[in-house]
Amino acid sequence: MWYVYVLLCLDNSLYTGISNNPQQRFKDHKNGKGGSYTRSHKPLKIVYLEKLPTKSEALKRELQIKGWSRSEKIKILELEI
């Protein structure tokens, strides 16, 4: 099982990624071992998780979400920021 996740960062920005273990990936981001974006934009919490059956589907969904503006992400994913 794969997950698309959205993180809320300390500067109020949003980061979108995929993982087959989102809780461990979040810990990696918090410890500076995640993507370069989260090294300079410290993650606070996971605000969205979506389960997908394959890595391919998760990557497609991630790209779709990354194509949205911040306001679209908040509205479409019903994020509580």
One Martini backbone bead per residue (centre of mass of N, CA, C, O) as a GRO file, in nm:
protein
   81
    1MET     BB    1   0.098   0.035   0.021
    2TRP     BB    2   0.023   0.373  -0.062
    3TYR     BB    3   0.107   0.728  -0.002
    4VAL     BB    4  -0.030   1.043   0.020
    5TYR     BB    5   0.120   1.347   0.142
    6VAL     BB    6   0.067   1.631   0.368
    7LEU     BB    7   0.258   1.901   0.484
    8LEU     BB    8   0.306   2.112   0.752
    9CYS     BB    9   0.489   2.397   0.788
   10LEU     BB   10   0.631   2.645   0.977
   11ASP     BB   11   0.572   2.859   0.723
   12ASN     BB   12   0.284   2.740   0.603
   13SER     BB   13   0.360   2.530   0.417
   14LEU     BB   14   0.338   2.280   0.155
   15TYR     BB   15   0.398   1.921   0.139
   16THR     BB   16   0.439   1.671  -0.118
   17GLY     BB   17   0.413   1.305  -0.097
   18ILE     BB   18   0.551   0.969  -0.086
   19SER     BB   19   0.464   0.644   0.077
   20ASN     BB   20   0.474   0.325   0.261
   21ASN     BB   21   0.567   0.512   0.535
   22PRO     BB   22   0.460   0.802   0.663
   23GLN     BB   23   0.567   0.812   0.956
   24GLN     BB   24   0.867   0.767   0.887
   25ARG     BB   25   0.891   0.997   0.681
   26PHE     BB   26   0.831   1.223   0.880
   27LYS     BB   27   1.074   1.169   1.059
   28ASP     BB   28   1.280   1.221   0.839
   29HIS     BB   29   1.205   1.513   0.789
   30LYS     BB   30   1.253   1.612   1.086
   31ASN     BB   31   1.571   1.491   1.061
   32GLY     BB   32   1.679   1.580   0.760
   33LYS     BB   33   1.610   1.307   0.551
   34GLY     BB   34   1.456   1.430   0.344
   35GLY     BB   35   1.383   1.658   0.160
   36SER     BB   36   1.511   1.965   0.086
   37TYR     BB   37   1.265   2.132   0.162
   38THR     BB   38   1.243   2.018   0.470
   39ARG     BB   39   1.516   2.141   0.566
   40SER     BB   40   1.400   2.457   0.527
   41HIS     BB   41   1.093   2.336   0.598
   42LYS     BB   42   0.965   2.261   0.876
   43PRO     BB   43   0.784   2.006   0.991
   44LEU     BB   44   0.480   1.952   1.183
   45LYS     BB   45   0.247   1.797   1.001
   46ILE     BB   46   0.000   1.584   0.907
   47VAL     BB   47  -0.288   1.678   0.687
   48TYR     BB   48  -0.257   1.433   0.468
   49LEU     BB   49  -0.409   1.112   0.364
   50GLU     BB   50  -0.363   0.871   0.088
   51LYS     BB   51  -0.468   0.568  -0.028
   52LEU     BB   52  -0.281   0.342  -0.245
   53PRO     BB   53  -0.209   0.047  -0.424
   54THR     BB   54   0.021   0.203  -0.592
   55LYS     BB   55   0.295   0.376  -0.686
   56SER     BB   56   0.186   0.486  -0.952
   57GLU     BB   57  -0.071   0.617  -0.832
   58ALA     BB   58   0.076   0.798  -0.631
   59LEU     BB   59   0.240   0.963  -0.837
   60LYS     BB   60  -0.003   1.078  -0.990
   61ARG     BB   61  -0.136   1.217  -0.747
   62GLU     BB   62   0.099   1.395  -0.668
   63LEU     BB   63   0.110   1.558  -0.932
   64GLN     BB   64  -0.171   1.670  -0.911
   65ILE     BB   65  -0.138   1.820  -0.640
   66LYS     BB   66   0.119   1.990  -0.724
   67GLY     BB   67  -0.062   2.153  -0.947
   68TRP     BB   68  -0.178   2.298  -0.718
   69SER     BB   69  -0.275   2.528  -0.532
   70ARG     BB   70  -0.303   2.605  -0.213
   71SER     BB   71  -0.610   2.664  -0.218
   72GLU     BB   72  -0.686   2.400  -0.360
   73LYS     BB   73  -0.582   2.205  -0.151
   74ILE     BB   74  -0.758   2.302   0.083
   75LYS     BB   75  -1.031   2.256  -0.059
   76ILE     BB   76  -1.017   1.967  -0.190
   77LEU     BB   77  -0.882   1.826   0.083
   78GLU     BB   78  -0.983   1.959   0.344
   79LEU     BB   79  -0.795   2.141   0.504
   80GLU     BB   80  -0.660   2.202   0.837
   81ILE     BB   81  -0.479   2.511   0.902
   0.00000   0.00000   0.00000
